[in-house]
Amino acid sequence: MKHILSTVLFALFICFASIAQTIRIEGEVLDSKTRQPIPYPTIGVKGKSIGTVADEKGLFNFKINETTIVSDESIIVSSIGYKSEVISLEKFKEGKIVIDLTPTIKELETVIIQPKKSKRKIFGRTGSSTFMTANMFTERNLIDDNLGKEQARIVDVDKECLIRDFSMYVVLNHFKSVKFRLNFYSVKNGEPYQLINDDDILFDVSQKSGWVKVDLRKYDLFIKEHDKIAVAIQWIKSIKTDSTSRAFNVSVIPTPLQSMFFRNKSHLVWEKISPANLAFNITVDSFKGSKKDGQLTDKDEHINGNIKSYLQISKFQEEARSSEYGNNRSAGRYIAINNSNIYFETYGSGEPLLLLHGNSQSISAFYKQIAEFAKYFRVIAVDTRAHGNSSDTSTQMLSYDVFANDMKQFLDSLHITHTNILGWSDGGNTALIMAMKYPLLIKRMVVMGAVLSPSGVEQALLDSIKSNSEKLKNNTDKKSEYQLRILSMLLNEPHIYADDLKSIKARVLVMAGERDMVKPLHTQEIKNNIKDSKLFIVPDASHYAPTEVPGLFNKVVIDFLRK
């Protein structure tokens, strides 16, 4: 009885501790003079990816994990045209509070424009070519609400000009409507610095793609004594459609000496991405200045061939996300396995064919394979642990051994004792480990772009991953922690010895792209150590051969599996 009581008390302690770790931040923002709600103010913690944007009635409600902040930190409530309020975190522990913001007094400067003609100019990018995209929102692996996220670019301007309109090129919009705030900043040290517009500029986007133009003439945005300004859009509100897909992307190309900037919350510092040329531009009436109008047009967008090939990956990723695969609930379901709900979709009939995707990918990565493979096989496409729609509530380090064990239990749950496998990239690593640990489970197997250890890929890629990991270590938000777990696996896994491949009993086809990031000798080593295995190098293709040349790739895989 004493033992049972102790157990119950311990469980209660854990429960209370868990509750105590979460603080609800709830309130209403009002104009201190009119007592009317202020629409869409931003709420956050300085320097941290925590916060949200209130709704049109000034109401907000979100939670903070106490482990991500210190007790003396404060919540900052801001809105254009008002003085910001700083409120202690302790105040919110008392419950919902009302926050009064005081309007700022505009000091109107008399602008004298000499009686001379203005010249109409466009500053920014006018081309619509797209080789990469700036993702404003995606619901997959959603950690926070993304409200308040900003993206910006710097444009040259003349010394005296009146902004007439703003335009941006939308590549993909899967929402019924999205509301943005348009912000203009001064520039300091090559980055957005201080807000320079006095009015809250809001606009809605409902069109699915193409140029979006915002008329700004009513705001009298006169820019004086700035040779550069930053133009930013901020995510305020979205209305979803019936579709399960959630994405909004703006066109970007990798132009040398051009950069884009982003921050996930309005009280964070800006982060820079280069080379990146965001498809934003402004039309101005210029009264003083000699800058040429228009920085880039389509014909000016010259891109190095290797960069272009590499960045087309982004295009494939967007096509994958917009396909039905990975969110087709009529074909999908979940199986609970070791602190994870594994999501999978099934198509076709015949011998089972398990599809294993790569790092940071999902079922949708095979959007150019599934329909073709389903003509001949019972295709079972899986989101591995912590990817796509599959959850991971454990705190253990991710590894390919963990993934291999998951897949064995997954197949056991489906009563599958013999299967074919196609593993791409990380999925190929998992497939190799499965073939070694469970030699009787696999009939035939194709591995595309697999490695035995991190040394199997080009050093430049490892250096890039290491650099990104170091940056993420400074962040405490859940999204960064998740990304760090994923990247750490690339830096430290797998640990497969070439001699161990000799234990594989399955018939194996080893594949790689002619321009793969996996070293050619490494791919050859995998082939040489698997008895009777075949090797196929996909001509004029990279690590992303399944999406670059799907016709050839699918034929080679199907022919091998059906022999």
LINBELNOR-V51887 format. One record per helix or strand. SS is the DSSP state (H for helix, E for strand). FROM is the first residue (numbers start at 1). TO is the last residue. If there is no record, write none. Layout:
ss:SS from:FROM to:TO
ss:SS from:FROM to:TO
This chain:
ss:H from:2 to:20
ss:E from:22 to:31
ss:E from:37 to:37
ss:E from:42 to:44
ss:E from:51 to:53
ss:E from:59 to:65
ss:H from:66 to:68
ss:E from:74 to:78
ss:E from:82 to:82
ss:E from:85 to:88
ss:H from:89 to:92
ss:E from:97 to:101
ss:E from:103 to:103
ss:E from:119 to:125
ss:E from:132 to:138
ss:E from:150 to:156
ss:E from:160 to:173
ss:E from:175 to:188
ss:E from:191 to:195
ss:E from:201 to:205
ss:E from:210 to:215
ss:H from:217 to:219
ss:E from:221 to:224
ss:E from:228 to:240
ss:E from:247 to:253
ss:E from:259 to:263
ss:E from:271 to:274
ss:E from:277 to:278
ss:E from:280 to:288
ss:E from:296 to:296
ss:H from:298 to:300
ss:H from:305 to:322
ss:E from:332 to:336
ss:E from:341 to:347
ss:E from:352 to:356
ss:H from:363 to:366
ss:H from:370 to:373
ss:E from:378 to:383
ss:H from:400 to:413
ss:E from:419 to:424
ss:H from:426 to:437
ss:E from:442 to:448
ss:H from:454 to:456
ss:E from:457 to:457
ss:H from:459 to:472
ss:H from:478 to:492
ss:H from:498 to:503
ss:E from:507 to:513
ss:E from:518 to:518
ss:H from:520 to:528
ss:E from:534 to:538
ss:H from:545 to:548
ss:H from:550 to:561
